[in-house]
């Protein structure tokens, strides 16, 4: 009796999942070729012009329906994604589809220091939507509504006050939208933000979001300077 040929799908599910992780999870081996230590790096989302490249989905997921359904949760659930351009990420969420959005578990959010609360610059000129308050709030509201599997969210609020760039840290609409997000594990904020932001977010998400003890004295000094005049700016 001839034996059935061994195929990928005839492997045990556990073995297939290990192969998916090796191919799809963004990790690098540290400490030399024989080290078993692995460090995970965030994935920078790059929406390209080619439609085939717009979902970030590797060719592996396009082989069979079974592989697609087995590997999709690993791609979106076991990677950490960097969110730094609001319009680009909104487009990306649209491309990957609602099922994939529910599988996202870990985000690192970096609103740029060059941030426009209104979306309009001098003389009414429209700003780049990747860096405007209305687009960022639309993105956070979409994540709050659709990214129901989030476990970890880290937010760094950049600013360059000396250059007149105050970032998102004084935009009350931004922090209100951030407070709507559903996060089951941890939410952490760092950088430059209004005085009442940590208390407000803790009340909304039900967990501590900022650790003053983790900040250097220099960083705390800069933050306190940034926060002058924000005490009455309550979300």
Buried (B, 14 or more C-beta within 10 A) or exposed (E): EEEEEEEEEEEEEEEBBEBBBEBBBBBEEEEEEEEEEEEEEBBEBEBEEEEEEBBBBEEBBEEEEEBBEBBBBBBBBBBBBBBBBBBBBBEBBBBBEEEBBBBBBBBBBBBBBBBBBEBEEEEEEEBBBBBBBBBBBBBBBBBBEBBEBBBBBBBBBBBEBEEEBBBBBBBBBBBBBBBBBEBBEBBBBBBBBBBBBBEBBBEBBEEEBBEEEEBEEEBEEBBEEBBEEBEEBEB
